[in-house]
Amino acid sequence: MRVAFSALSFYLITPISWRADWAWGLPLIVLTVLIHALGLGLINQKAGRVFTQMTEHRHPTVVFAVVMGTTTLLATTLHGVEAGIWAVSYRLLGAMPDSKSAMLYSLNAITSYGHEGLFLESHWQLMGAIEALNGWLLFGLTTAFLFGIIQKIWLLGLAPKASQSADTDLVKKKEAAVASSLPRLRG
């Protein structure tokens, strides 16, 4: 309860200019996280399907490299789209003078890279920090997603070998059982 009261009191005593930053920043975080999660979900559906189909005709290592490269490119594109959403917001709010500066600032903020020559208008500066927080969330989701894709593709790549190995072991066991029973039948 104390945490909720502290958070609420912080919001109530926050300077008026910061309230606007939070009012714009929090919905942007929710929007970009939703876009990111849905986008990663679509990429996930396609990656497994493509890997399975391509492995039938090509070497699994080559297919793994192609699928991971494409997945990484698509996830990076998602980050660019999300930075673009923040950049459009900066332009709509008049926080940046032009679209090029807004996009460069947004990419710098979302990656927590920072840039010496670009600053938001003073009453919108908290939004840059809020966007950096958003970037941490998005990059965390992407890291977990790429790790999951590696595991998924690794298992898909091993599954045919494992089933072949299991089939071979089963055949060998059956042959051994038949061979061991043959002398008894003759004897």
Backbone as JSON, one array per atom type, in Angstrom:
{
  "sequence": "MRVAFSALSFYLITPISWRADWAWGLPLIVLTVLIHALGLGLINQKAGRVFTQMTEHRHPTVVFAVVMGTTTLLATTLHGVEAGIWAVSYRLLGAMPDSKSAMLYSLNAITSYGHEGLFLESHWQLMGAIEALNGWLLFGLTTAFLFGIIQKIWLLGLAPKASQSADTDLVKKKEAAVASSLPRLRG",
  "N": [[0.82, -1.19, 0.0], [1.99, 1.18, 0.75], [3.78, 1.55, -1.34], [2.09, 2.03, -3.5], [0.88, 4.39, -2.61], [3.14, 6.04, -2.51], [3.86, 6.11, -5.22], [1.57, 7.28, -6.29], [1.57, 9.75, -4.93], [3.91, 10.82, -5.95], [3.13, 11.24, -8.58], [1.15, 13.14, -8.18], [2.56, 15.33, -7.14], [4.24, 15.87, -9.17], [5.76, 18.05, -11.48], [3.75, 20.16, -13.59], [4.51, 20.14, -16.31], [5.73, 17.68, -16.52], [3.65, 15.93, -16.22], [2.35, 15.9, -18.67], [4.31, 14.68, -20.2], [4.32, 12.09, -19.08], [1.66, 11.45, -19.61], [1.66, 11.26, -22.37], [3.81, 9.51, -22.79], [3.4, 6.99, -21.42], [1.1, 5.74, -22.72], [2.31, 5.46, -25.23], [4.33, 3.63, -24.66], [2.77, 1.36, -24.02], [1.45, 0.99, -26.49], [3.65, 0.52, -28.27], [4.79, -1.77, -27.13], [2.69, -3.6, -27.42], [2.51, -3.69, -30.25], [5.04, -4.71, -30.74], [4.97, -7.22, -29.44], [2.89, -8.5, -30.87], [3.99, -8.42, -33.45], [6.35, -9.96, -33.08], [5.1, -12.36, -32.49], [3.92, -13.01, -34.97], [6.25, -13.29, -36.52], [7.37, -15.48, -35.21], [5.54, -17.54, -35.81], [5.93, -17.82, -38.57], [8.7, -18.39, -38.74], [9.24, -20.99, -37.64], [7.69, -22.57, -39.37], [8.84, -22.01, -41.9], [11.46, -22.91, -41.45], [11.06, -25.67, -41.07], [9.99, -26.42, -43.58], [12.07, -25.65, -45.35], [14.23, -27.18, -44.48], [13.83, -29.7, -45.44], [14.85, -29.64, -47.98], [17.36, -28.48, -47.91], [20.57, -28.03, -46.27], [20.5, -28.22, -42.73], [22.05, -26.36, -41.17], [22.56, -24.2, -42.87], [19.96, -23.38, -43.37], [19.23, -22.69, -40.76], [20.91, -20.44, -40.38], [19.85, -18.69, -42.32], [17.16, -18.41, -41.47], [17.53, -17.35, -38.85], [18.93, -14.99, -39.46], [17.02, -13.62, -41.02], [14.94, -13.43, -39.16], [16.16, -11.81, -37.22], [16.54, -9.48, -38.72], [13.86, -8.76, -39.23], [12.96, -8.33, -36.59], [14.57, -6.16, -35.92], [13.56, -4.32, -37.73], [11.03, -3.99, -36.63], [11.76, -2.61, -34.29], [12.65, -0.25, -35.47], [10.25, 0.72, -36.59], [8.8, 1.18, -34.27], [10.39, 3.14, -33.04], [9.93, 5.07, -34.92], [7.25, 5.65, -34.42], [7.45, 6.97, -31.95], [8.96, 9.13, -32.88], [7.16, 10.42, -34.62], [5.33, 11.23, -32.72], [6.91, 13.09, -31.3], [7.14, 15.04, -33.25], [4.44, 15.79, -33.63], [3.94, 16.92, -31.15], [5.57, 19.08, -31.23], [8.07, 18.89, -30.18], [10.42, 18.37, -31.47], [12.25, 19.85, -34.19], [12.14, 18.92, -36.89], [11.37, 16.09, -39.04], [13.53, 14.37, -39.59], [15.4, 14.93, -37.53], [13.78, 14.21, -35.39], [13.44, 11.44, -35.79], [16.1, 10.55, -35.63], [16.73, 11.36, -33.01], [14.86, 9.78, -31.64], [15.69, 7.14, -32.25], [18.16, 7.22, -31.0], [17.35, 7.61, -28.35], [15.7, 5.36, -27.81], [17.49, 3.29, -27.92], [19.1, 3.89, -25.87], [21.41, 5.18, -26.44], [21.93, 7.91, -26.85], [22.58, 11.33, -27.81], [24.65, 14.01, -28.43], [24.06, 16.39, -29.82], [21.31, 16.67, -30.16], [18.27, 17.64, -28.72], [15.23, 17.41, -26.93], [12.48, 19.73, -26.78], [12.46, 21.73, -23.85], [10.28, 21.28, -22.02], [9.47, 18.76, -22.78], [11.43, 16.95, -22.25], [11.52, 14.8, -20.43], [10.2, 12.81, -21.79], [12.11, 11.65, -23.44], [13.62, 10.1, -21.66], [11.61, 8.38, -20.85], [11.13, 7.1, -23.26], [13.57, 5.76, -23.49], [13.29, 3.94, -21.4], [11.19, 2.47, -22.49], [12.57, 1.38, -24.65], [14.31, -0.39, -23.3], [12.46, -2.28, -22.4], [11.46, -3.24, -24.88], [13.8, -4.23, -26.12], [14.44, -6.18, -24.3], [12.28, -7.94, -24.64], [12.81, -8.7, -27.29], [15.31, -9.95, -27.03], [14.65, -12.17, -25.42], [12.87, -13.37, -27.18], [14.51, -13.98, -29.46], [16.25, -15.8, -28.28], [14.39, -17.81, -27.67], [13.61, -18.51, -30.3], [16.0, -19.55, -31.27], [16.22, -21.82, -29.63], [13.87, -23.17, -30.43], [14.29, -23.65, -33.19], [16.63, -25.06, -33.04], [15.72, -27.38, -31.76], [13.86, -28.24, -33.68], [15.59, -28.76, -35.77], [17.08, -30.82, -34.71], [15.17, -32.74, -34.27], [14.43, -34.37, -36.6], [16.83, -35.85, -36.84], [16.95, -37.05, -34.35], [14.64, -38.62, -34.38], [15.27, -40.29, -36.5], [17.49, -41.52, -35.44], [16.31, -42.78, -33.24], [14.58, -44.5, -34.6], [16.49, -46.08, -35.91], [17.79, -47.22, -33.72], [15.65, -48.7, -32.67], [15.19, -50.51, -34.74], [17.63, -51.87, -34.68], [17.44, -53.02, -32.13], [15.26, -54.71, -32.51], [16.29, -56.38, -34.48], [18.37, -57.53, -33.02], [16.89, -58.87, -31.06], [15.48, -60.69, -32.63], [17.65, -62.06, -33.72], [18.77, -63.16, -31.4], [16.78, -64.88, -30.65], [16.65, -66.71, -32.66], [18.62, -68.85, -32.44], [17.48, -70.29, -30.37], [15.14, -71.2, -31.48], [16.1, -72.94, -33.38], [17.44, -74.73, -31.87]],
  "CA": [[0.0, 0.0, 0.0], [2.89, 2.32, 0.8], [4.35, 1.74, -2.67], [1.06, 2.66, -4.32], [0.74, 5.76, -2.14], [4.33, 6.78, -2.95], [3.75, 6.32, -6.66], [0.49, 8.24, -6.52], [1.99, 11.07, -4.45], [4.89, 11.32, -6.92], [2.39, 11.74, -9.73], [0.41, 14.35, -7.79], [3.46, 16.46, -6.94], [5.04, 16.02, -10.37], [5.49, 19.32, -12.17], [2.73, 20.1, -14.64], [5.09, 19.77, -17.6], [6.02, 16.25, -16.53], [2.4, 15.18, -16.36], [2.11, 15.73, -20.1], [5.27, 13.66, -20.66], [3.8, 10.78, -18.67], [0.38, 11.22, -20.3], [1.98, 10.81, -23.73], [4.79, 8.43, -22.79], [2.89, 5.68, -21.01], [0.36, 5.08, -23.82], [3.25, 5.07, -26.29], [4.96, 2.38, -24.23], [1.78, 0.28, -24.19], [1.26, 0.79, -27.94], [4.81, -0.11, -28.91], [4.95, -3.14, -26.61], [1.68, -4.42, -28.09], [2.96, -3.88, -31.64], [6.21, -5.58, -30.7], [4.55, -8.59, -29.09], [2.15, -9.06, -32.01], [4.96, -8.62, -34.54], [7.18, -11.12, -32.76], [4.24, -13.54, -32.63], [3.83, -13.34, -36.4], [7.57, -13.78, -36.95], [7.52, -16.8, -34.61], [4.74, -18.49, -36.58], [6.56, -18.04, -39.88], [10.06, -18.92, -38.62], [9.19, -22.44, -37.48], [7.15, -23.16, -40.59], [9.85, -21.88, -42.96], [12.57, -23.79, -41.13], [10.65, -27.05, -41.32], [9.86, -26.63, -45.02], [13.36, -25.51, -46.02], [15.16, -28.22, -44.04], [13.61, -30.88, -46.27], [15.57, -29.5, -49.25], [18.66, -27.87, -47.73], [21.31, -28.39, -45.06], [19.91, -27.52, -41.58], [22.86, -25.24, -40.7], [22.32, -23.09, -43.8], [18.59, -22.93, -43.11], [19.29, -22.02, -39.46], [21.51, -19.12, -40.58], [18.9, -17.87, -43.08], [16.0, -18.11, -40.62], [17.95, -16.44, -37.77], [19.23, -13.7, -40.07], [15.75, -13.0, -41.4], [14.24, -13.12, -37.91], [16.84, -10.65, -36.63], [16.22, -8.32, -39.57], [12.46, -8.4, -38.98], [12.86, -7.76, -35.23], [15.18, -4.83, -36.01], [12.58, -3.48, -38.42], [10.01, -3.66, -35.63], [12.32, -1.55, -33.44], [12.64, 0.97, -36.26], [8.86, 1.19, -36.69], [8.43, 1.7, -32.95], [11.09, 4.42, -32.88], [9.2, 5.99, -35.8], [6.02, 6.07, -33.71], [7.88, 8.0, -31.01], [9.38, 10.31, -33.66], [5.93, 11.1, -35.06], [4.79, 11.89, -31.53], [7.72, 14.28, -31.04], [6.78, 16.06, -34.26], [3.08, 16.27, -33.32], [4.0, 17.74, -29.94], [6.47, 20.21, -31.44], [9.26, 18.67, -29.35], [11.58, 18.35, -32.38], [11.98, 20.79, -35.28], [11.86, 18.28, -38.17], [11.2, 14.62, -38.96], [14.85, 13.71, -39.56], [15.91, 15.07, -36.16], [12.9, 13.44, -34.51], [13.76, 10.01, -35.94], [17.45, 10.32, -35.08], [16.63, 11.45, -31.55], [14.11, 8.63, -31.17], [16.56, 5.96, -32.31], [19.16, 7.37, -29.94], [16.71, 7.44, -27.05], [15.18, 4.0, -27.62], [18.63, 2.4, -27.73], [19.85, 4.47, -24.74], [22.7, 5.62, -26.98], [22.06, 9.34, -26.58], [23.21, 12.11, -28.85], [24.98, 15.32, -27.86], [23.55, 17.54, -30.55], [19.85, 16.7, -30.27], [17.55, 17.74, -27.46], [13.81, 17.73, -27.0], [12.1, 20.98, -26.13], [12.68, 21.53, -22.41], [9.13, 20.71, -21.3], [9.23, 17.39, -23.24], [12.65, 16.16, -22.09], [11.27, 13.54, -19.72], [9.77, 11.78, -22.75], [13.29, 10.94, -23.91], [13.92, 9.07, -20.66], [10.52, 7.4, -20.91], [11.38, 6.29, -24.45], [14.68, 4.85, -23.17], [12.67, 2.86, -20.61], [10.47, 1.68, -23.48], [13.58, 0.63, -25.39], [14.75, -1.51, -22.47], [11.4, -3.29, -22.45], [11.4, -3.82, -26.22], [14.99, -5.03, -26.37], [14.31, -7.37, -23.46], [11.37, -8.86, -25.34], [13.5, -9.21, -28.47], [16.34, -10.89, -26.58], [13.97, -13.41, -25.02], [12.31, -13.96, -28.39], [15.57, -14.58, -30.27], [16.68, -16.99, -27.55], [13.35, -18.82, -27.9], [13.69, -18.96, -31.7], [17.18, -20.42, -31.38], [15.85, -23.1, -29.03], [12.85, -23.82, -31.26], [14.9, -24.12, -34.43], [17.58, -26.09, -32.66], [14.96, -28.61, -31.53], [13.31, -28.69, -34.97], [16.71, -29.3, -36.55], [17.5, -32.08, -34.11], [14.06, -33.7, -34.25], [14.53, -35.42, -37.61], [17.97, -36.7, -36.52], [16.59, -37.84, -33.17], [13.67, -39.65, -34.75], [16.0, -41.26, -37.32], [18.33, -42.27, -34.5], [15.41, -43.64, -32.48], [14.14, -45.55, -35.52], [17.63, -46.96, -36.14], [17.97, -47.97, -32.48], [14.54, -49.64, -32.57], [15.45, -51.57, -35.73], [18.75, -52.67, -34.17], [16.94, -53.82, -31.01], [14.41, -55.77, -33.05], [17.18, -57.35, -35.13], [19.07, -58.27, -31.95], [15.91, -59.77, -30.44], [15.24, -61.77, -33.59], [18.88, -62.87, -33.81], [18.97, -63.93, -30.18], [15.74, -65.9, -30.54], [16.84, -67.7, -33.69], [19.27, -70.08, -31.98], [16.56, -71.06, -29.53], [14.2, -71.88, -32.35], [16.79, -74.02, -34.06], [17.96, -75.66, -30.89]],
  "C": [[0.87, 1.25, 0.0], [3.48, 2.62, -0.56], [3.34, 2.46, -3.56], [0.87, 4.12, -3.92], [1.93, 6.61, -2.6], [4.26, 7.09, -4.43], [2.7, 7.37, -6.98], [0.91, 9.65, -6.08], [3.04, 11.67, -5.38], [4.17, 11.93, -8.12], [1.68, 13.05, -9.39], [1.32, 15.56, -7.59], [4.38, 16.68, -8.13], [4.72, 17.36, -11.01], [4.51, 19.13, -13.32], [3.32, 19.65, -15.96], [5.4, 18.28, -17.66], [4.75, 15.42, -16.67], [2.1, 14.92, -17.82], [3.06, 14.68, -20.68], [4.78, 12.26, -20.32], [2.51, 10.44, -19.42], [0.61, 10.77, -21.73], [2.85, 9.57, -23.72], [4.24, 7.06, -22.44], [2.02, 5.01, -22.08], [1.26, 4.67, -24.98], [3.98, 3.79, -25.93], [4.01, 1.21, -24.45], [1.6, -0.04, -25.67], [2.44, 0.06, -28.57], [5.06, -1.52, -28.4], [3.93, -4.07, -27.25], [2.07, -4.71, -29.54], [4.12, -4.87, -31.67], [5.81, -7.04, -30.43], [3.79, -9.25, -30.24], [3.08, -9.34, -33.19], [5.84, -9.82, -34.3], [6.38, -12.41, -32.86], [4.1, -13.98, -34.08], [5.15, -13.91, -36.92], [7.77, -15.21, -36.44], [6.77, -17.86, -35.41], [5.42, -18.83, -37.9], [7.91, -18.74, -39.76], [10.07, -20.44, -38.51], [8.72, -23.14, -38.75], [8.18, -23.15, -41.73], [11.0, -22.83, -42.7], [12.23, -25.23, -41.46], [10.58, -27.34, -42.82], [11.21, -26.59, -45.73], [14.33, -26.62, -45.67], [15.01, -29.49, -44.87], [14.48, -30.85, -47.53], [17.0, -28.99, -49.08], [19.29, -28.33, -46.4], [20.77, -27.58, -43.88], [20.72, -26.31, -41.08], [22.65, -24.01, -41.56], [20.93, -22.51, -43.54], [18.53, -22.18, -41.78], [19.82, -20.6, -39.62], [20.54, -18.18, -41.31], [17.72, -17.46, -42.2], [16.39, -17.14, -39.5], [18.27, -15.05, -38.32], [17.97, -12.93, -40.42], [14.97, -12.58, -40.16], [14.84, -11.88, -37.25], [16.54, -9.38, -37.41], [14.79, -7.84, -39.32], [12.28, -7.78, -37.59], [13.47, -6.36, -35.2], [14.25, -3.86, -36.71], [11.46, -3.06, -37.47], [10.5, -2.52, -34.72], [12.32, -0.22, -34.18], [11.25, 1.57, -36.39], [8.44, 1.82, -35.36], [9.13, 3.02, -32.64], [10.41, 5.48, -33.75], [7.92, 6.5, -35.16], [6.36, 7.16, -32.69], [8.27, 9.28, -31.77], [8.18, 11.11, -34.15], [5.31, 11.85, -33.87], [5.58, 13.17, -31.21], [7.38, 15.41, -32.01], [5.4, 16.64, -33.95], [3.07, 17.21, -32.11], [4.86, 19.0, -30.11], [7.73, 20.1, -30.6], [10.54, 18.63, -30.17], [11.24, 19.19, -33.61], [11.62, 20.13, -36.62], [11.85, 16.76, -38.01], [12.53, 13.89, -38.87], [15.44, 13.76, -38.16], [15.08, 14.24, -35.19], [13.23, 11.95, -34.58], [15.13, 9.7, -35.36], [17.42, 10.38, -33.56], [15.94, 10.21, -30.99], [14.96, 7.36, -31.18], [17.64, 6.03, -31.24], [18.55, 7.12, -28.57], [16.29, 5.99, -26.8], [16.3, 2.98, -27.41], [19.48, 2.81, -26.54], [21.25, 4.9, -25.17], [22.95, 7.08, -26.65], [22.77, 10.05, -27.72], [23.42, 13.52, -28.34], [24.27, 16.47, -28.54], [22.04, 17.65, -30.64], [19.2, 16.71, -28.9], [16.08, 18.0, -27.74], [13.59, 19.12, -26.41], [12.08, 20.73, -24.62], [11.5, 20.9, -21.68], [8.77, 19.3, -21.77], [10.42, 16.48, -22.97], [12.46, 14.85, -21.33], [10.83, 12.44, -20.68], [10.95, 11.01, -23.32], [13.68, 9.82, -22.96], [12.85, 7.98, -20.67], [10.7, 6.51, -22.14], [12.54, 5.33, -24.22], [14.18, 3.67, -22.34], [11.91, 1.91, -21.54], [11.45, 0.81, -24.28], [14.09, -0.57, -24.61], [13.73, -2.64, -22.5], [11.39, -4.01, -23.8], [12.62, -4.7, -26.51], [15.03, -6.27, -25.49], [13.41, -8.41, -24.1], [12.07, -9.49, -26.55], [14.56, -10.22, -28.09], [15.72, -12.23, -26.2], [13.42, -14.14, -26.25], [13.38, -14.65, -29.22], [16.13, -15.84, -29.59], [15.68, -18.13, -27.76], [13.38, -19.37, -29.31], [14.88, -19.89, -31.87], [16.86, -21.79, -30.79], [14.88, -23.87, -29.92], [13.47, -24.42, -32.52], [15.92, -25.21, -34.14], [16.85, -27.43, -32.47], [14.35, -29.14, -32.82], [14.39, -29.32, -35.82], [17.17, -30.63, -36.02], [16.42, -33.15, -34.18], [14.17, -34.76, -35.34], [15.68, -36.38, -37.31], [17.63, -37.61, -35.34], [15.62, -38.94, -33.54], [14.34, -40.7, -35.63], [16.84, -42.16, -36.42], [17.48, -43.24, -33.69], [14.92, -44.79, -33.35], [15.27, -46.56, -35.74], [17.86, -47.83, -34.91], [16.88, -49.03, -32.33], [14.75, -50.82, -33.53], [16.56, -52.48, -35.22], [18.29, -53.56, -33.02], [16.08, -54.97, -31.5], [15.27, -56.84, -33.73], [17.91, -58.19, -34.09], [18.13, -59.27, -31.29], [15.63, -60.96, -31.35], [16.45, -62.68, -33.65], [19.08, -63.72, -32.56], [17.91, -65.04, -30.05], [15.93, -66.99, -31.59], [17.54, -68.97, -33.21], [18.34, -70.93, -31.12], [15.56, -71.82, -30.39], [14.86, -73.07, -33.03], [17.15, -75.14, -33.06], [16.9, -76.41, -30.23]]
}
